[in-house]
Every structure is written in structure tokens, then in C-alpha cells.
Amino acid sequence: MEDIFSIGEVSKLLDIPPATIRFWEQEGLISPPKGANRYRNYGPRELAEIADVVFLRNSGVPVKQILQMRGFDLEQYQDGLRQMEHHMRAHLESCQRICEQIQKQTCNTQEILRLQQDPYQPEEVPFEQIARFDFHEREKLLLYSSDPTVYVRYFDTRDMSSETRCIVMPPNMTGSDLLWTKQKGSTFLTFLIRERVDWDYRSDVLEALNEVQTQYHTGILLAQYLLTAVEQGERTDFLKGYIQIL
């Protein structure tokens, strides 16, 4: 006599909520017979059907498509598997990009702590050039939304009203909107900039600038966005400042 299971037992065996099993039955994916007590019985055939559904659902196949695949011949089934593989590879690439962004943000948190403890150290600017950026420029906006750390503000410290919103651009990019390009031999010191979001982005950049200018003549200042977090109860944008020493 073959083993017969209740829906509760199947749920525990396969770690699937009973409501999900009932939904699959309503959609026609499984057809458990009813016993004399009018409760549904799940035997080896039903367990195999459920296992097949679990595999396809875990592979990203929608419920309706599983029903279609039940009627596929070998060639159609093979084509369906290829489509599933293509979908999952695209999904993996997306997950990889997300993981890379998470790792980058983790590095940014560590960089904030480092700049707090050890400011005004010489460091090379990590990007080659920046261009002016307005939020109505779709391509630049998409670039910014995919990685907010490409956002940079430009200052000429001899006239801080020169502040200009910019975005990091590829080295091979050309155009009239380029504002700054890295030059060999330039020396930059790095420090942390805080902006209080709920106080109209009140910044402490002038305090840091004044401190540097007690020892050096300064040129260009680049402020690259790192992340936003709460500090002392206030939402704060953290930026990494690169100040040119002349």
C-alpha cells in the first residue's frame, strides 16, 4: 500500500504553506483525490507533481506558464527551458550589480569613518573628469540614479559661489559641458563634508576649507557624494572632499 499524506503533512515535508498547495490545486497544477473522509489525499504521484511545480516556480516560471508547459512536446519544452535560462541569467546579472552596489556602499561607510579619524591626507582623485549636470538631462539622470556616487559638486575655492552640480563621466567623453579634467602633478587633500538634509543642506565645507587655507593656497574643490545616514538625530549627506593644494 502506497503512502498517503494529508495536506498538513505535505506542507511540513516540503516546507510549502498549505495555502500555496491549495492555490496550485485551484489553478489545476495538482489534482489530489479525495478520500472517504472527503479530505484530499496526497500520494507519490501528487508529491511528484508538487516537486515539479516547486522546481519550475523556483526557476521563475509563472503559474499560468507551468500549465502551458504541461502540454508541451519535447521541442517546445526545450525552448521553454532556454527561455527560463535566459531569464535567470539576466536575473543573476541584476543581482550581481546589486551586490556590487552594496559592497560599494559598505566601502563608503568605512571611508566615512576613515576620513573622520584621519582627514587632510594626500590622495589621488579616483575619476578622470566631470561634466555639468542638470536633472532634465535624461542620460545623465539615469547614470546618477544607477549610482548616486557619480554625483560631484565643483567649487573654485577662490570664489565659492562657483559651486556647480556635476557628474562623473567616462575618460573618452568630450563636449562643451565638461567642467574639470584631471591633470598630472596635481595634489589633493581629502576630508569629510557633512550636509544637514533637513536644514536646507547646511554644509560644514567652509569650516574645513578655512582650516586647510591656514596652511596652504587652494584651488579646485570636488565634493563627491558617498551616502546619506542619520547623525546626531539628523539626516546627513556625507560627501568626500578633494581639495587642490597649489
ChimeraX attribute file (.defattr): number of C-alpha atoms within 10 A of each C-alpha:
attribute: neighborCount
match mode: 1-to-1
recipient: residues
	/A:1	3
	/A:2	6
	/A:3	8
	/A:4	16
	/A:5	17
	/A:6	12
	/A:7	20
	/A:8	12
	/A:9	13
	/A:10	21
	/A:11	16
	/A:12	11
	/A:13	11
	/A:14	12
	/A:15	9
	/A:16	15
	/A:17	13
	/A:18	15
	/A:19	11
	/A:20	11
	/A:21	18
	/A:22	15
	/A:23	13
	/A:24	16
	/A:25	14
	/A:26	11
	/A:27	13
	/A:28	13
	/A:29	21
	/A:30	20
	/A:31	18
	/A:32	17
	/A:33	13
	/A:34	11
	/A:35	11
	/A:36	8
	/A:37	7
	/A:38	8
	/A:39	12
	/A:40	16
	/A:41	19
	/A:42	23
	/A:43	16
	/A:44	12
	/A:45	12
	/A:46	19
	/A:47	18
	/A:48	13
	/A:49	15
	/A:50	22
	/A:51	13
	/A:52	14
	/A:53	20
	/A:54	15
	/A:55	12
	/A:56	18
	/A:57	14
	/A:58	10
	/A:59	14
	/A:60	14
	/A:61	19
	/A:62	12
	/A:63	17
	/A:64	11
	/A:65	12
	/A:66	17
	/A:67	14
	/A:68	11
	/A:69	16
	/A:70	10
	/A:71	10
	/A:72	14
	/A:73	10
	/A:74	9
	/A:75	9
	/A:76	12
	/A:77	15
	/A:78	12
	/A:79	13
	/A:80	17
	/A:81	16
	/A:82	12
	/A:83	13
	/A:84	16
	/A:85	14
	/A:86	12
	/A:87	14
	/A:88	14
	/A:89	12
	/A:90	12
	/A:91	13
	/A:92	12
	/A:93	11
	/A:94	12
	/A:95	12
	/A:96	12
	/A:97	13
	/A:98	13
	/A:99	12
	/A:100	12
	/A:101	14
	/A:102	12
	/A:103	12
	/A:104	15
	/A:105	15
	/A:106	12
	/A:107	12
	/A:108	19
	/A:109	16
	/A:110	12
	/A:111	15
	/A:112	20
	/A:113	11
	/A:114	13
	/A:115	17
	/A:116	13
	/A:117	10
	/A:118	12
	/A:119	15
	/A:120	18
	/A:121	11
	/A:122	15
	/A:123	12
	/A:124	14
	/A:125	19
	/A:126	7
	/A:127	13
	/A:128	14
	/A:129	21
	/A:130	26
	/A:131	26
	/A:132	19
	/A:133	20
	/A:134	13
	/A:135	11
	/A:136	8
	/A:137	9
	/A:138	10
	/A:139	10
	/A:140	21
	/A:141	17
	/A:142	12
	/A:143	16
	/A:144	17
	/A:145	12
	/A:146	13
	/A:147	12
	/A:148	16
	/A:149	20
	/A:150	19
	/A:151	24
	/A:152	25
	/A:153	22
	/A:154	24
	/A:155	19
	/A:156	17
	/A:157	20
	/A:158	12
	/A:159	10
	/A:160	13
	/A:161	9
	/A:162	12
	/A:163	14
	/A:164	18
	/A:165	17
	/A:166	25
	/A:167	25
	/A:168	23
	/A:169	20
	/A:170	11
	/A:171	12
	/A:172	7
	/A:173	10
	/A:174	11
	/A:175	7
	/A:176	7
	/A:177	11
	/A:178	17
	/A:179	14
	/A:180	16
	/A:181	13
	/A:182	14
	/A:183	10
	/A:184	7
	/A:185	7
	/A:186	11
	/A:187	16
	/A:188	23
	/A:189	18
	/A:190	22
	/A:191	25
	/A:192	25
	/A:193	24
	/A:194	20
	/A:195	19
	/A:196	18
	/A:197	16
	/A:198	10
	/A:199	11
	/A:200	8
	/A:201	13
	/A:202	13
	/A:203	16
	/A:204	13
	/A:205	17
	/A:206	12
	/A:207	10
	/A:208	16
	/A:209	16
	/A:210	11
	/A:211	11
	/A:212	17
	/A:213	12
	/A:214	8
	/A:215	9
	/A:216	12
	/A:217	12
	/A:218	18
	/A:219	15
	/A:220	18
	/A:221	25
	/A:222	25
	/A:223	23
	/A:224	23
	/A:225	20
	/A:226	23
	/A:227	17
	/A:228	16
	/A:229	13
	/A:230	11
	/A:231	12
	/A:232	7
	/A:233	7
	/A:234	13
	/A:235	17
	/A:236	22
	/A:237	20
	/A:238	23
	/A:239	25
	/A:240	22
	/A:241	28
	/A:242	24
	/A:243	27
	/A:244	21
	/A:245	18
	/A:246	11
